[in-house]
Amino acid sequence: MRNYSIRFILLQNRQGKTRLAKYYVPLEDSEKHKVEYEVHRLVVNRDSKFTNFVEFRTHKVIYRRYAGLFFSLCVDITDNELAYLECIHLFVEILDHFFSNVCELDLVFNFHKVYLILDEFILAGELQETSKKAHRENGGAGEARVKMILHERAIVLCQISQLMLLFGVIITCSPVLHSQFFLVLFEN
């Protein structure tokens, strides 16, 4: 069995609507919905005078509230809580830098960009870079970089779909890939 540091990350509003969910461990869809419901119930009802980490099953959830959104990470019980609180804060700062004062609607209407930023920040359940300065120097999640990566992904998707159509294969893929595919179609 693989050792994952971060099991999942959830961004949920106060009403319990999940705005972003990224799982680094395999779970069935029904289990994912159950986890999202339980995590929301756990963090939204928690008094603000308590710490921002709480035991969840055999792991722990570290969360932080920004405006009306809860950013929650599920990690191993032995991991450093304060490091993950800083991780959440850095992720919010990166989003804030990219979207110029990020809000919930930015996450809803630009979900493909948010997932791309998250993938640059956390890969396979492990943090990639914890320095804000390094993110900015390396291009991090700059608008031009995000557009370039999304464009490249969409081009690859177009090429794959053309090959599959050539061989008569029916195409099904995730909503993120569909949106990237249509972005390329409309840009060209």
C-alpha positions in Angstrom: 0.0 0.0 0.0 1.2 3.5 -0.9 1.9 6.0 1.8 0.0 9.2 1.1 0.7 12.3 3.1 -2.4 14.2 2.0 -5.4 12.0 1.5 -7.7 14.6 0.0 -8.3 18.3 -0.2 -11.8 19.9 -0.1 -13.0 23.4 -0.6 -16.6 23.8 0.7 -18.9 26.7 1.3 -20.9 27.2 4.5 -23.9 25.5 3.0 -21.9 22.3 2.3 -21.5 22.7 -1.4 -18.2 21.3 -2.5 -16.4 23.7 -4.8 -13.2 21.6 -5.2 -12.4 18.1 -4.3 -9.1 16.3 -5.0 -8.6 12.8 -3.7 -5.1 11.3 -3.6 -6.4 7.9 -2.4 -8.8 5.7 -4.4 -12.4 6.0 -3.1 -15.7 5.0 -4.6 -18.0 7.9 -5.5 -20.5 7.0 -2.8 -17.6 7.1 -0.2 -16.4 10.5 -1.6 -19.9 12.0 -1.1 -20.1 10.5 2.4 -16.6 11.9 3.3 -17.5 15.4 2.0 -20.7 15.4 4.0 -18.9 14.2 7.2 -16.0 16.7 6.8 -18.4 19.6 6.3 -20.5 18.6 9.3 -17.3 18.3 11.3 -15.8 21.7 10.5 -18.8 23.9 10.1 -20.2 23.1 13.5 -16.9 23.4 15.3 -16.5 26.4 17.6 -14.0 29.0 16.5 -12.2 28.9 19.9 -11.0 25.3 19.2 -8.0 24.4 17.1 -8.2 24.1 13.3 -7.5 20.4 13.3 -9.7 17.5 14.3 -9.5 13.7 14.3 -11.4 12.1 11.4 -11.7 8.3 11.3 -8.1 7.1 11.5 -6.6 10.4 10.2 -7.0 14.1 10.9 -8.5 17.0 9.1 -6.8 20.3 9.1 -9.0 23.1 8.0 -9.1 26.9 7.7 -12.0 29.2 6.9 -11.6 32.1 4.5 -14.7 34.3 4.1 -17.4 31.7 3.3 -15.1 28.8 2.2 -13.6 26.0 4.3 -10.3 24.7 3.0 -9.8 21.2 4.4 -6.9 18.7 4.2 -7.0 15.1 5.4 -3.6 13.9 6.5 -2.0 11.2 8.5 -2.5 11.3 12.3 1.2 11.8 12.9 1.7 14.7 10.5 2.5 18.3 11.6 -0.7 20.3 11.8 0.9 23.7 11.7 2.8 22.9 8.5 -0.5 22.0 6.8 -2.2 25.2 8.1 0.6 27.1 6.4 0.1 25.0 3.3 -3.5 26.0 3.2 -2.7 29.6 3.7 0.0 29.5 0.9 -2.5 27.9 -1.5 -5.0 30.7 -0.7 -2.3 33.3 -1.3 -1.4 31.7 -4.7 -5.1 31.7 -5.7 -5.4 35.3 -4.5 -2.4 36.3 -6.5 -3.6 34.5 -9.6 -7.3 35.7 -9.5 -6.5 39.1 -7.9 -8.6 38.8 -4.8 -10.1 35.3 -5.2 -13.7 34.6 -4.4 -16.0 31.6 -4.5 -17.2 32.4 -8.0 -13.6 32.4 -9.3 -13.4 28.8 -8.1 -16.8 27.9 -9.7 -16.3 29.4 -13.1 -12.5 28.8 -13.4 -12.4 25.3 -11.9 -10.1 24.0 -14.6 -7.5 26.7 -13.7 -7.9 26.0 -10.0 -7.2 22.3 -10.5 -4.2 23.1 -12.6 -2.9 25.4 -9.8 -3.5 22.7 -7.2 -1.7 20.1 -9.3 1.3 22.5 -9.5 1.2 22.9 -5.7 0.3 19.3 -4.6 1.3 16.3 -6.6 0.2 12.8 -5.7 -0.6 13.8 -2.1 2.8 15.5 -1.5 3.6 19.2 -1.3 5.8 20.3 -4.2 7.0 23.8 -3.1 6.3 25.6 0.1 8.0 28.9 -0.8 5.7 31.7 -2.0 8.8 33.4 -3.5 9.7 30.2 -5.5 6.2 30.0 -6.9 6.4 33.6 -8.2 9.9 33.2 -9.5 9.2 30.0 -11.4 6.1 31.4 -13.0 4.1 29.4 -10.5 0.5 29.8 -11.5 0.7 32.8 -13.8 -2.1 33.5 -16.2 0.1 33.0 -19.2 1.5 29.7 -17.8 -2.0 28.4 -17.0 -3.3 29.2 -20.4 -0.3 27.6 -22.1 -0.7 24.4 -20.1 -4.5 24.2 -20.7 -3.9 24.9 -24.4 -1.3 22.1 -24.6 -3.6 19.6 -22.7 -6.5 20.5 -25.0 -4.4 20.0 -28.1 -3.4 16.6 -26.9 -7.0 15.8 -26.2 -8.0 16.9 -29.7 -5.3 14.7 -31.2 -6.4 11.7 -29.1 -10.0 12.2 -30.0 -9.2 12.4 -33.7 -7.3 9.1 -33.5 -10.1 7.5 -31.5 -12.7 8.7 -34.0 -10.5 7.4 -36.8 -10.6 3.9 -35.2 -14.3 4.3 -34.3 -13.9 4.4 -30.5 -16.5 6.3 -28.4 -14.9 9.0 -26.3 -15.8 9.7 -22.7 -13.7 11.8 -20.4 -13.9 14.1 -17.3 -15.7 17.5 -17.3 -12.3 19.2 -16.9 -11.0 17.7 -20.1 -14.2 18.6 -21.9 -13.9 22.2 -20.8 -10.3 22.3 -21.9 -11.2 20.7 -25.3 -13.9 23.3 -25.9 -11.5 26.1 -24.9 -9.2 25.2 -27.7 -12.0 24.9 -30.2 -13.3 28.4 -29.3 -9.8 30.0 -29.2 -8.9 28.7 -32.7 
